[in-house]
Protein backbone atom coordinates (compact mmCIF):
# COMPACT_ATOMS: atom_id res chain seq x y z
CA UNK A 1 0.00 0.00 0.00
CA UNK A 2 2.83 2.36 0.85
CA UNK A 3 4.47 1.73 -2.57
CA UNK A 4 1.20 2.49 -4.31
CA UNK A 5 0.82 5.72 -2.34
CA UNK A 6 4.39 6.71 -3.19
CA UNK A 7 3.75 6.08 -6.91
CA UNK A 8 0.56 8.16 -6.77
CA UNK A 9 2.42 11.02 -5.07
CA UNK A 10 5.18 10.93 -7.71
CA UNK A 11 2.70 10.95 -10.59
CA UNK A 12 0.73 13.72 -8.92
CA UNK A 13 3.84 15.82 -8.41
CA UNK A 14 4.80 15.41 -12.08
CA UNK A 15 1.32 16.11 -13.43
CA UNK A 16 0.22 18.89 -11.10
CA UNK A 17 3.51 20.58 -10.13
CA UNK A 18 6.50 19.83 -12.35
CA UNK A 19 4.63 19.80 -15.68
CA UNK A 20 2.64 23.03 -15.18
CA UNK A 21 5.68 24.74 -13.62
CA UNK A 22 7.89 23.87 -16.61
CA UNK A 23 5.22 25.04 -19.03
CA UNK A 24 4.78 28.28 -17.06
CA UNK A 25 8.50 29.01 -17.15
CA UNK A 26 8.63 28.37 -20.92
CA UNK A 27 5.58 30.58 -21.58
CA UNK A 28 6.81 33.41 -19.37
CA UNK A 29 10.25 33.29 -20.96
CA UNK A 30 8.73 33.44 -24.45
CA UNK A 31 6.42 36.26 -23.34
CA UNK A 32 9.32 38.28 -21.93
CA UNK A 33 11.24 37.88 -25.17
CA UNK A 34 8.21 38.91 -27.26
CA UNK A 35 7.49 41.95 -25.08
CA UNK A 36 11.11 43.13 -24.98
CA UNK A 37 12.03 46.46 -26.47
CA UNK A 38 12.46 46.58 -30.24
CA UNK A 39 15.11 49.26 -29.98
CA UNK A 40 18.50 48.39 -31.47
CA UNK A 41 20.15 51.37 -29.80
CA UNK A 42 19.55 50.65 -26.10
CA UNK A 43 18.71 47.21 -24.72
CA UNK A 44 19.90 44.55 -22.25
CA UNK A 45 20.45 40.88 -23.00
CA UNK A 46 19.95 38.67 -19.94
CA UNK A 47 18.14 35.51 -18.89
CA UNK A 48 14.33 35.96 -18.58
CA UNK A 49 13.19 36.86 -15.07
CA UNK A 50 10.80 33.88 -14.92
CA UNK A 51 13.65 31.37 -15.14
CA UNK A 52 15.75 33.23 -12.58
CA UNK A 53 12.78 33.54 -10.23
CA UNK A 54 11.90 29.86 -10.31
CA UNK A 55 15.49 28.85 -9.49
CA UNK A 56 15.55 31.25 -6.55
CA UNK A 57 12.18 29.92 -5.35
CA UNK A 58 13.44 26.32 -5.55
CA UNK A 59 16.47 27.25 -3.45
CA UNK A 60 14.27 28.96 -0.85
CA UNK A 61 11.83 26.03 -0.85
CA UNK A 62 14.54 23.50 0.02
CA UNK A 63 15.88 25.78 2.74
CA UNK A 64 12.34 25.98 4.13
CA UNK A 65 12.24 22.17 4.02
CA UNK A 66 15.24 22.13 6.32
CA UNK A 67 13.65 24.66 8.66
CA UNK A 68 10.40 22.71 8.58
CA UNK A 69 12.15 19.64 9.93
CA UNK A 70 13.47 21.75 12.83
CA UNK A 71 9.99 23.09 13.57
CA UNK A 72 8.37 19.66 13.30
CA UNK A 73 10.94 17.69 15.31
CA UNK A 74 12.42 20.42 17.46
CA UNK A 75 16.11 20.33 18.26
CA UNK A 76 16.03 16.56 18.87
CA UNK A 77 16.65 15.07 15.43
CA UNK A 78 16.83 11.43 14.45
CA UNK A 79 19.37 10.09 11.95
CA UNK A 80 16.98 10.40 9.01
CA UNK A 81 15.94 13.90 10.07
CA UNK A 82 19.58 14.94 10.38
CA UNK A 83 20.33 13.80 6.80
CA UNK A 84 17.20 15.50 5.52
CA UNK A 85 18.30 18.79 7.06
CA UNK A 86 21.68 18.68 5.34
CA UNK A 87 20.07 17.53 2.11
CA UNK A 88 17.88 20.64 2.23
CA UNK A 89 20.95 22.80 2.83
CA UNK A 90 22.86 21.17 -0.04
CA UNK A 91 20.08 21.46 -2.61
CA UNK A 92 19.36 25.04 -1.55
CA UNK A 93 23.01 25.96 -2.10
CA UNK A 94 23.00 24.20 -5.48
CA UNK A 95 19.86 26.07 -6.47
CA UNK A 96 21.35 29.41 -5.46
CA UNK A 97 24.51 28.59 -7.45
CA UNK A 98 22.44 27.85 -10.56
CA UNK A 99 20.45 31.03 -9.96
CA UNK A 100 23.71 33.01 -9.84
CA UNK A 101 24.98 31.41 -13.05
CA UNK A 102 21.74 32.38 -14.79
CA UNK A 103 21.40 35.84 -13.27
CA UNK A 104 24.90 37.32 -13.42
CA UNK A 105 25.76 37.17 -17.17
CA UNK A 106 24.36 40.08 -19.19
CA UNK A 107 25.16 42.45 -22.05
CA UNK A 108 24.12 46.11 -21.95
CA UNK A 109 24.06 48.05 -25.23
CA UNK A 110 23.94 51.83 -25.09
CA UNK A 111 24.47 53.35 -28.50
CA UNK A 112 27.93 52.29 -29.67
CA UNK A 113 28.94 51.11 -26.18
CA UNK A 114 28.81 47.43 -25.16
CA UNK A 115 29.18 46.49 -21.50
CA UNK A 116 29.35 42.78 -20.68
CA UNK A 117 29.38 40.87 -17.39
CA UNK A 118 30.35 37.19 -17.30
CA UNK A 119 29.35 34.45 -14.84
CA UNK A 120 32.14 35.51 -12.45
CA UNK A 121 30.87 39.09 -12.37
CA UNK A 122 33.86 40.43 -14.35
CA UNK A 123 32.88 43.46 -16.42
CA UNK A 124 34.36 44.33 -19.80
CA UNK A 125 33.60 47.21 -22.12
CA UNK A 126 33.92 47.60 -25.87
CA UNK A 127 32.22 49.22 -28.87
CA UNK A 128 30.65 47.83 -32.01
CA UNK A 129 33.54 49.34 -33.94
CA UNK A 130 35.92 46.98 -32.12
CA UNK A 131 33.79 43.85 -32.67
CA UNK A 132 35.16 42.09 -35.75
CA UNK A 133 32.86 39.06 -35.93
CA UNK A 134 30.27 37.00 -34.06
CA UNK A 135 29.44 33.32 -33.97
CA UNK A 136 26.02 31.78 -33.48
CA UNK A 137 25.68 28.31 -31.99
CA UNK A 138 21.99 27.47 -32.37
CA UNK A 139 22.32 24.00 -30.78
CA UNK A 140 24.11 25.38 -27.72
CA UNK A 141 21.85 28.49 -27.74
CA UNK A 142 24.85 30.84 -27.48
CA UNK A 143 26.19 34.00 -29.12
CA UNK A 144 29.90 34.83 -29.01
CA UNK A 145 31.40 38.24 -29.84
CA UNK A 146 35.05 38.62 -30.87
CA UNK A 147 37.57 41.45 -30.90
CA UNK A 148 39.98 40.21 -33.54
CA UNK A 149 40.88 36.63 -32.59
CA UNK A 150 40.05 37.23 -28.90
CA UNK A 151 36.61 36.41 -27.53
CA UNK A 152 35.05 39.48 -25.95
CA UNK A 153 31.95 37.89 -24.40
CA UNK A 154 29.32 35.17 -24.66
CA UNK A 155 25.62 35.32 -23.90
CA UNK A 156 22.74 32.84 -24.03
CA UNK A 157 20.46 32.97 -27.07
CA UNK A 158 17.57 32.36 -24.65
CA UNK A 159 18.15 35.78 -23.10
CA UNK A 160 15.70 38.66 -23.49
CA UNK A 161 16.72 40.91 -26.44
CA UNK A 162 19.17 38.36 -27.87
CA UNK A 163 17.55 38.87 -31.28
CA UNK A 164 18.06 42.63 -30.86
CA UNK A 165 21.78 41.97 -30.48
CA UNK A 166 21.92 39.86 -33.64
CA UNK A 167 19.94 42.45 -35.59
CA UNK A 168 22.27 45.22 -34.38
CA UNK A 169 25.31 43.18 -35.42
CA UNK A 170 23.86 42.73 -38.90
CA UNK A 171 23.01 46.43 -39.03
CA UNK A 172 26.65 47.22 -38.20
CA UNK A 173 27.82 44.90 -40.98
CA UNK A 174 29.52 42.52 -38.54
CA UNK A 175 29.83 38.97 -39.86
CA UNK A 176 27.73 36.38 -38.01
CA UNK A 177 28.94 32.87 -38.77
CA UNK A 178 28.08 29.39 -37.56
CA UNK A 179 30.07 28.51 -34.44
CA UNK A 180 30.58 24.98 -35.80
CA UNK A 181 32.96 25.47 -38.73
CA UNK A 182 34.28 21.93 -39.22
CA UNK A 183 33.46 19.80 -42.29
CA UNK A 184 29.87 18.55 -42.37
CA UNK A 185 29.77 14.79 -41.74
CA UNK A 186 27.17 12.33 -40.51
CA UNK A 187 29.09 11.78 -37.28
CA UNK A 188 29.43 15.54 -36.78
CA UNK A 189 25.69 16.07 -37.27
CA UNK A 190 24.90 13.28 -34.83
CA UNK A 191 27.22 14.68 -32.15
CA UNK A 192 25.98 18.25 -32.63
CA UNK A 193 22.39 17.04 -32.16
CA UNK A 194 23.02 15.42 -28.75
CA UNK A 195 25.81 17.72 -27.51
CA UNK A 196 23.44 20.11 -25.67
CA UNK A 197 21.70 17.17 -23.97
CA UNK A 198 25.06 15.66 -23.03
CA UNK A 199 26.12 18.92 -21.39
CA UNK A 200 22.80 19.20 -19.55
CA UNK A 201 22.99 15.60 -18.26
CA UNK A 202 26.60 16.01 -17.15
CA UNK A 203 25.65 19.29 -15.47
CA UNK A 204 22.91 17.44 -13.59
CA UNK A 205 25.41 14.77 -12.56
CA UNK A 206 27.78 17.47 -11.34
CA UNK A 207 25.08 19.19 -9.28
CA UNK A 208 23.95 15.91 -7.73
CA UNK A 209 27.58 15.01 -7.01
CA UNK A 210 28.15 18.30 -5.21
CA UNK A 211 25.01 17.70 -3.14
CA UNK A 212 26.25 14.20 -2.24
CA UNK A 213 29.74 15.53 -1.39
CA UNK A 214 28.18 18.20 0.85
CA UNK A 215 26.12 15.58 2.68
CA UNK A 216 29.13 13.24 2.96
CA UNK A 217 30.99 15.93 4.90
CA UNK A 218 28.17 16.83 7.30
CA UNK A 219 26.39 13.51 7.83
CA UNK A 220 27.35 10.14 9.27
CA UNK A 221 27.14 8.43 5.87
CA UNK A 222 30.54 9.89 4.97
CA UNK A 223 32.55 8.13 2.28
CA UNK A 224 29.75 5.68 1.52
CA UNK A 225 27.85 8.47 -0.23
CA UNK A 226 30.88 9.40 -2.32
CA UNK A 227 30.75 5.97 -3.95
CA UNK A 228 27.61 7.14 -5.73
CA UNK A 229 29.43 9.93 -7.60
CA UNK A 230 31.08 7.77 -10.33
CA UNK A 231 27.77 6.00 -10.95
CA UNK A 232 26.00 9.36 -11.35
CA UNK A 233 28.37 10.38 -14.13
CA UNK A 234 28.24 6.89 -15.63
CA UNK A 235 24.46 6.69 -15.80
CA UNK A 236 23.31 10.32 -16.03
CA UNK A 237 26.29 11.75 -17.90
CA UNK A 238 27.07 8.69 -20.02
CA UNK A 239 24.17 6.29 -20.40
CA UNK A 240 21.39 8.86 -20.88
CA UNK A 241 23.17 10.69 -23.77
CA UNK A 242 23.77 7.30 -25.40
CA UNK A 243 20.06 6.56 -25.15
CA UNK A 244 19.34 9.95 -26.70
CA UNK A 245 21.38 8.89 -29.76
CA UNK A 246 18.24 7.18 -31.04
CA UNK A 247 16.83 10.61 -31.94
CA UNK A 248 19.51 11.83 -34.41
CA UNK A 249 20.36 8.30 -35.62
CA UNK A 250 17.01 8.12 -37.39
CA UNK A 251 18.00 11.09 -39.54
CA UNK A 252 21.44 9.57 -40.16
CA UNK A 253 19.71 6.36 -41.26
CA UNK A 254 17.67 8.36 -43.78
CA UNK A 255 20.87 9.89 -45.17
CA UNK A 256 22.21 6.36 -45.65
CA UNK A 257 19.05 5.33 -47.53
CA UNK A 258 19.44 8.33 -49.82
CA UNK A 259 23.06 7.39 -50.49
CA UNK A 260 22.04 3.87 -51.51
CA UNK A 261 19.01 4.97 -53.53
CA UNK A 262 20.70 7.79 -55.46
CA UNK A 263 24.22 6.39 -55.54
CA UNK A 264 26.36 9.09 -53.91
CA UNK A 265 28.60 9.57 -50.88
CA UNK A 266 27.37 12.13 -48.35
CA UNK A 267 30.90 12.89 -47.11
CA UNK A 268 32.24 13.41 -50.64
CA UNK A 269 29.28 15.56 -51.70
CA UNK A 270 29.53 17.80 -48.65
CA UNK A 271 33.30 18.11 -49.15
CA UNK A 272 32.84 19.08 -52.81
CA UNK A 273 30.38 21.80 -51.76
CA UNK A 274 32.65 23.02 -48.96
CA UNK A 275 29.77 22.52 -46.51
CA UNK A 276 30.62 23.19 -42.87
CA UNK A 277 28.75 23.37 -39.59
CA UNK A 278 25.32 21.88 -39.02
CA UNK A 279 23.08 23.75 -41.45
CA UNK A 280 22.86 23.73 -45.25
CA UNK A 281 19.90 24.94 -47.28
CA UNK A 282 20.43 25.35 -51.03
CA UNK A 283 18.70 24.24 -54.22
CA UNK A 284 19.75 20.61 -53.75
CA UNK A 285 19.97 20.00 -49.99
CA UNK A 286 18.02 20.76 -46.82
CA UNK A 287 20.04 19.97 -43.69
CA UNK A 288 19.07 21.22 -40.22
CA UNK A 289 19.26 20.01 -36.62
CA UNK A 290 16.08 20.49 -34.62
CA UNK A 291 14.97 19.09 -31.25
CA UNK A 292 18.03 16.78 -31.16
CA UNK A 293 17.01 15.33 -34.54
CA UNK A 294 18.80 15.47 -37.90
CA UNK A 295 16.61 16.54 -40.83
CA UNK A 296 18.62 16.01 -44.04
CA UNK A 297 17.17 15.45 -47.52
CA UNK A 298 18.33 15.81 -51.10
CA UNK A 299 15.67 17.29 -53.34
CA UNK A 300 15.69 14.51 -55.95
CA UNK A 301 14.98 11.95 -53.21
CA UNK A 302 11.66 13.52 -52.22
CA UNK A 303 8.34 13.16 -53.99
CA UNK A 304 6.02 14.83 -51.47
CA UNK A 305 6.22 16.68 -48.13
CA UNK A 306 2.96 17.21 -46.25
CA UNK A 307 2.10 20.00 -43.82
CA UNK A 308 3.27 19.39 -40.29
CA UNK A 309 0.91 18.23 -37.55
CA UNK A 310 1.01 17.92 -33.76
CA UNK A 311 1.23 14.55 -32.05
CA UNK A 312 1.96 13.15 -28.60
CA UNK A 313 5.54 12.50 -29.79
CA UNK A 314 6.00 16.08 -31.03
CA UNK A 315 5.58 17.94 -34.31
CA UNK A 316 5.87 15.75 -37.39
CA UNK A 317 5.17 15.66 -41.10
CA UNK A 318 4.66 12.88 -43.65
CA UNK A 319 7.30 12.51 -46.36
CA UNK A 320 7.07 10.40 -49.52
CA UNK A 321 10.30 9.26 -51.20
CA UNK A 322 10.78 8.72 -54.94
CA UNK A 323 10.55 4.96 -54.44
CA UNK A 324 7.04 5.39 -52.98
CA UNK A 325 8.08 4.80 -49.35
CA UNK A 326 6.20 6.94 -46.83
CA UNK A 327 7.57 7.84 -43.41
CA UNK A 328 7.30 10.42 -40.64
CA UNK A 329 9.84 13.15 -39.92
CA UNK A 330 9.93 14.59 -36.38
CA UNK A 331 11.33 18.07 -35.63
CA UNK A 332 10.25 21.53 -34.47
CA UNK A 333 7.23 22.87 -36.34
CA UNK A 334 9.23 25.79 -37.79
CA UNK A 335 11.84 23.39 -39.20
CA UNK A 336 9.18 21.19 -40.79
CA UNK A 337 7.53 24.23 -42.35
CA UNK A 338 10.92 25.32 -43.70
CA UNK A 339 11.41 21.83 -45.16
CA UNK A 340 8.04 21.95 -46.90
CA UNK A 341 8.61 25.51 -48.15
CA UNK A 342 12.07 24.53 -49.44
CA UNK A 343 10.63 21.53 -51.31
CA UNK A 344 7.79 23.52 -52.89
CA UNK A 345 9.42 26.90 -53.53
CA UNK A 346 13.17 26.33 -53.48
CA UNK A 347 15.84 27.59 -51.12
CA UNK A 348 15.16 30.89 -49.43
CA UNK A 349 17.70 33.04 -47.66
CA UNK A 350 17.41 33.04 -43.87
CA UNK A 351 19.69 35.37 -41.94
CA UNK A 352 21.14 34.86 -38.47
CA UNK A 353 18.13 36.49 -36.80
CA UNK A 354 15.80 34.11 -38.61
CA UNK A 355 17.85 31.07 -37.63
CA UNK A 356 18.02 32.23 -34.02
CA UNK A 357 14.29 32.92 -33.97
CA UNK A 358 13.57 29.42 -35.27
CA UNK A 359 15.81 27.96 -32.55
CA UNK A 360 13.93 29.94 -29.88
CA UNK A 361 10.59 28.62 -31.19
CA UNK A 362 11.64 25.11 -30.21
CA UNK A 363 11.86 26.14 -26.52
CA UNK A 364 9.10 28.75 -26.44
URDAFEN-V851029 format. One line per field, one symbol per residue. ss: DSSP state (H for helix, E for strand, L for the rest). phi: phi as a letter, one per 20 degrees, with the letter a starting at -180 (. if undefined). burial: + if it has 16 or more other ideal C-beta (glycine too) atoms within 10 Angstrom, else -. A space follows every 50 residues. Layout:
ss: ???
phi: ???
burial: ???
This chain:
ss: LHHHHHHHHHHHHHHHHHHHHHHHHHHHHHHHHHHLLLLLLEEEEELLHH HHHHHHHHHHHHHHHHHHHHHHHLLLLLHHHHHHHHHHHHHHHHHHHHHH HHHHLEEEEELLEEEEELLLLLEEEEELLLLLEEEEELLLLEEEEEELLE EEEEEELLLELHHHHHHHHHHLLLEEEELLLLELLHHHHHHHHHHHHHHH HHHHHHHHHHHHHHHHHHLLLLHHHHHHHHHHHHHHHHHHHHHHHHHHHH HHHHHHHHHHHHLLLHHHHHHHHLLELLLEELLLEEEEEELLEEEEEEHH HEEEELLLELLLLLLEEEEEELLLLEEEEELLHHHHHHHHHHHHHLLLLL LHHHHHHHHHHLLL
phi: .ffffffffffffffecfgfffffffffffffffefgefeecacdbfgff fffffffffffffffffffgffemeedeffffffffffgfffffffffgf feeffacddcmeecddcefenfeccbcffeeeabccdffelbdddcdmee feacbfffffmffffffffffemefddffedfgecffffffffdggffff fffffffffffffffffdcfflfgffffggffffefedffffffffffff ffffffffgffdmbdfffffffemfcmccbccfdcccbdblmcddbbegf eedbceffcebfeofbbecdefenfdbeddafgffffffffffednfdec ffffffffffffde
burial: ------------------------+--+++-++--+---+--++++++-+ ++-+++-++--++-++--+-------------++++++++++++++-+++ -++++++++----+-++--------+-+--+--+++++++++++++---- -+++++++++++++++++++---+-+-+++---+-+-+++++++++++-- ++--++++++++-+++--+-+---+---+--++--+++-++--++-++++ ++-++--++------+--++----+++++++---++++++++++++++-- ++--+--+------+++-+-+-------++++++++++++-++---+--- -++-++++++-+--
